[in-house]
Amino acid sequence: MQNQTLIITGMHRSGTSLITNWLSRCGLQIGERLAAGNDGNIEGHFEDVEFLNLHEEILNNNGLEISGLVDVKDVKLSPYHLGRLQSIIGVKQKLYKQWAWKDPRTCLFFDTYAQLLPSAKYLVIIRDYRSVLNSLIKREFAYIDKKYMSRKYLSRLAWVHFRRDRRQKQFYAAHADNFLKVWINYNEEILKTLKRLSAGDYLVINYSLLLKQDAEVIRFLKNEWKFNINYSSFKDIYKDGLMSNGTDDIDAFVADKSLLIKAGYLQIRLQHYMKD
């Protein structure tokens, strides 16, 4: 029987951690060692440390942010890193009949994975750009907020009542364009990959739909892709407060309005790949 490999992918802050946690509870092997949670994702990232560390090394080798929040194309792999990636995949294939991994940075290396894992299936999680931007910026601003809230009483008082709101708006305006460029870059790579894949090799979902359609997704993975997993309710792990609803008017903070047009059009094209 051929190994079944599932690539769980999507832009940062799109619900990939949440869905990978759920699939792990359903019995899917997602890695021996997983990245721990932090302030930005307290429930855990559910990222296979082997893939995560290698992706970060490759980005660093290209002079890029290891977070993967970049808007560049064609990140280069050295022969050394390509060899390590082949080795990781080879061990996984020997150990497991079915396995998966999740790391948003995977979007930056789709062409490489297409060559190394031509039979892999792709579970793609998409999320509205406004919600993603809102979540990214709130997460980054939270580090600033935490710093000021750790100060003495009068400094905290001045921060909360006089400075925080103004500083937050400035922070949104300073970062909205860059993060939107990253969202566009990731989702352009996703769209390019979906175009080359056969219709039976991908499933595009929005995490919010799983509250009603989780059983359908598990049936698809079992019946269509032959993954040996069991149903576990998505509602058991979903916590409404952990996912930002994107209530801020993020569009107002984007200076380059052409980015909004591009993102909106890209979003419509991606939604066409969602199965009914």
Beta strands, then each sheet from edge to edge (+ up, - down):
strand 1: 4-10
strand 2: 98-102
strand 3: 121-125
strand 4: 202-205
sheet 1: 2+ 1+ 3+ 4+
end
